[in-house]
Amino acid sequence: MKNYFKKFSIMFVMLLAVIGVGIIQDGSVANAATLGQQLTSPEAGWQRIDDTDSRIKYDESYVISQSSTMNYNYTEHNSSVLNNKMSFKFFGTKLRLINRIHPNRSIKVQVKIDGVVNGNNDVYSISDTANTVTFEVMGLESNLHTVEIENLASGYMVFDALDIDATGYLVNPNTPISTITLNQSSINLNIGDSQQLTATTTPASVGVKWTSSDSSIATVDPTTGKVTGVKEGQVKITAITADGLTATCIVTVTKKDDPQPSNPGGGTTTGDANLYIELVDGQIKQYSVSQDEINKFTTWFENRDKDHSLSATYKLAKGTYTDYVVHDQIDWFEVR
């Protein structure tokens, strides 16, 4: 009986292993293409755009080849002129360049994204293989990006196709890059108070919609960006354009402080600081005192409850007379 259960356990573990391998092969792990891999069609979550798309801009030195059945949609653009360039703009977060690699290709084809060098378009190879991933970048900001590809060595630069997000798109090369910024990244509001947030976009005509992550804490007018505090807490206010660009502001809402007079005693300030004391009857007293006096008063106030041998009153000079403050009559004090 023991041997039976032992054999059954081994068979069960092996079955799980086989199922796991099948899942990996059919799932995203197996589908994740790598640089240099042949990829005849876009993976799930991607779309493929051909080199003949009118939104891709080529230098005059590029020619289109339509003779090869190996290329995607049977076409590719190529040029052997040094420093030839091509460019396009796309909205998305990821990009792959798909090309036919070959021994006559350039070994140095630079790729810039938004003006920053991002790697090499590896079209050179000792083999001849079509539909190869020659460049890949992931994790870009969800935004419009400008891609420029330049040949920096002898040999052919070719372009067959590109893969981007399934929800992404190419735009006209003359379209300005969209951006959105807010006039403030964080604000503090009292309950019931309001403050205006302003979004700046390029192009300037782009419409903006405003949302609050928690309207029970702070609301925002969906069209104007006016924020109003409702209750204590913290929320995120988001401005979003029609094409999905976002900018956020963190709003912290607090209770209003009790109003305090700037100089309740009416006297001139001659010390290092102003000491404000509110008594339990609501009366507020103000004293202009030295830092040393502040330290002595604070020590007396904090220790009086613990040590009743200390005096129940504290003497403070106020103008030409001495004021006696009773410990038990103090509601709060503040140093400014």
N, C-alpha and C positions, 0 to 999 in steps of 0.2 A: 504493500500500500504506500509506504514511504517513497519508494522508487517511482511509483505512478505519479504522485504529486510533484516529485522533483522534475520528472520529464515534462509534466504539464506546465510547470512554472517556466521552464526553459523555453518551451514552445510559445508561451504567451509573451515572454519578453522579446523573442525573435519576431513575433507578429507585430508588436508595437514598433519595433525598429523599422520593419519594412513599411508600415503605414507612415511613420515619420519621414522616411526618405521620400516616399511618394508625395507627401504634402509639400516637402521642400522643393521637389522637382517641379510640382505644378504651381507652387506659390511664388511670392515675390522674391524669395531668396534666389531661386533658380532663374528668375526672370531679370534679375539685376545685371544689366550689361556692363562690361568693363571696357576700358580703353584698348583698342586694337581688336576687339571682337567683331565678327561679322553679324550685322543686325539687319535682316532683309525687310523688316517691318517694325513700326514703332511699338514699344511695349505699352501695357495698360497704364493709363495716366499720362500718356504722351500722344502727340500728333506729329506727322511728318509733312514738311513743306518742301516742294520741289525747287530746284535752282532757277526755274523759269518764272517764278513768282515776280510780278512787276514791282513789288515793294522791296526787292533786293537790288542794291545799287552796285554796278561794276564799273571799273575803269574802262577806258576805250580799248585797252589792249586785250581785253577778254574776248574770246570767241566761244560760240556755243557749238558743241559737238552732239550730233544726233545719230551717229552711226553705230554706237555700241549698244547691244542689248543687255550688257552687264549693269548699266547704270539704272538708278531709280527713275522710272518713267522714261528711260532710254535717252536721257540728256545729261550733259554736264557742261559747266563753263570752265575754261582753262586759259592760262596765260603763262608764257615763259619770260616775260619782261620783269627785270629786277625792280623791286619796290612797287609792283602792281598792288592795287588795293580793291577790296570790295567791302560793303557795309550793309547793315540793316538794323532796324529798331524793332524790338518786340516787347510785349507785356508778358511777364511770367517770372518764375523763380528758378528755372533750370533750362539748360541748353546742351544739345549734342550736335556735333557736325558729322555728317555721314558722307564718306568719300570712297572712291576707288583708289586704293593704295597701289604703288607701282615703283619700279627702280628708277624711272626717269623723273620722279617728283623732287621738289625742293626739300632739303633737310631742315630748313628753318622758316616756318610760316608763323608769324607772331599774331596772337589774338589779344585784342584789347577790349575790355568791357567798361563802358562809362569812363574811358580815358585812361584806364589802368591796365597794364600788361597782366594777363591772366593765364598765360601758358602758350604752348605751341600746338599748332594744327598738324598732327603727325601723319602727313600724306605719303612720306617716303617709306618704301619697304623693298626688300629683295624679292618679294613675291608680288603677284598680281591678283588682288582680291577686292571685289566690289562690295558696296554697302557696309563699309567698315566704320566703326566709331573712332574718329581721329581726334576728337576733342570733346571734353565733358566738363560742365560746371554745375554744381547743385547749390541750393541754399541761398540763392540771391533774394534780395528784398522784393516783395511783390510790388513791382513797379515797372515803368517803361525803362528799357536799357538799350544803349547804343553799342553795337558790336562792330569792330573794325578789324579786318584780317589783311595782313600785309606780308608779301613774299620778301624775305631778307637774304636769300641765297639763290644760286643758280639752279635751274631746273624748273619744272612746271608746278604752278599752283593751280589746283583744281577744286571745283566745288560742285557737289552733286545734290545734297539735300541737307536739311536741318530738322532736328526734333526739338519741340518745346512742350510745355505743359498742355494737357488736353484742353484746358480752359484758357490758354494764352492765345495771343494773336500777334501778327506783324502789323506795323503801321507804316504809313507813307514816310519815306526817309526825310522829308522836309517838315514833318510834324515835330514841334518842340516837345522836349521831355516834360511830362507833367510832374509837378511837385505840390506839396501842401505843408504849410507850417502854421503854428499858432503863436499869438503874441505872448502867451505865457505857458510854461510847462507845469506849473503848480500854483494854486491860489488857496488862501484861507478865507473862509466866510463865517460870519456869525449867523445863527438861526434867524431867518427872515430877511437877511440882507441879500442883495443881488450884485452881480458883477458881469461885465460884458467880455466874452471871449471873441477874438477876431481871427479868422482864417485867411491866410494869404496863399493864393494858388497861381501856378503857371500852367497853362495860359490863364489870364485873369478872369476869363468868362466862365471858368469851370464852376458848376453848382456844387454846394456843400450841404449835407444833412447832418444834424447834431443829435447825439443820443447820450443818455446817462446809464451807467451800469447799475444804478439803484436809485430810482426816482423817489423812494421814501426818504432818502438822505438829502439829495439835491436834484432839482429838476433843471432841464435846459430847454429853451425854446428851439424846436427842431429846425427853424429857418433862420433865426437871428443869432443864436449862440449865447443868449442871455441866461446866466446860471443863477439859481436861487437856492439858498440853504433852507432845508426843511427840518432836519434833526441832526443830532451829533453823529459823526461818522466820517468815512472817507469813501469817495467814489471816483470813477474814471469817466471823464467826459470825452467823447470821441467825435471828431469831425471826419466825415467820409465823403469822397467825391463819387461821381457816377461810375467811374472806371475802377473803383475799389481802393484808391489811395486813402490812407488814414493818418491822423495826427491826434495825440491825446494830451489831456491835461488832468492832473490829479487834484481833486478838490477836497479840502478838509473843512468840515463844518463843526463849529464849536458854539457853546452858549455865550451869550453876551456877558461881558464883565459888568459888575455894578459900576455905575458912573462915579468917578472920584474927582474932586476938585483939584486943580493944579496947585493951588496954594491955599488950603483951607484956613490957615491962621491969618492970612493977609499980610504977614510980615515979610521982610526981605530975607533972602538966603545968604548967609555968611559962612556956613560951615562946609564940611566936605560932602554932606549929603542931607537930604530931607527925610525925616522920620515921620510917617503918618500913622496915627493910632486912632482906631475907631472904638468907642466905648459901647457897652451893651445897650445904652439908651439911644444909639445912633449918632451921637456927637463925634465929629472927627477933629482931632487935634494935630497940628503940624509943628515940628521943631527943626530948626537948622542946627545940626550938631556935627562934631568931628567924627572921624572913623573910629577913634578910640572910644568915644561915647556910645556909638552904635554897638561896638563889641561888648561893652559893659552892660548895656541895656539888654541885649540878646541873651547874654549869660544869665543875668538876673531873671529874665522872663522864663527861660527854659528850666531853671533850677528851683524856682520858688515853690512849685508844686511838690517837689521831692524833698526840699529842705525848708521847713517852716520856721527855722531859726533866722532865715533871711527876712529882711523887712518886707512888709506887705505893700509898701509904696516905693516908688522910684522918683527921685527928684530930677527934674529937667528944667534948665534955664530957658525962659521965654521972655525975651526983651529985658526989661529991668526987674523982673520978678521971677520967682521960682514956682514951677508947677509940680504938684504931687500927683502922680498917676497910681491909682490903686490896681494891683494885679488882678483881683477878681472882677474888676469892671472892664477889663480889656477884652474886646471881642476879637480883634485882629490888629496886626501892625504891618507896615510895609516901608521899605527903604528905597528911595529913588535918588 
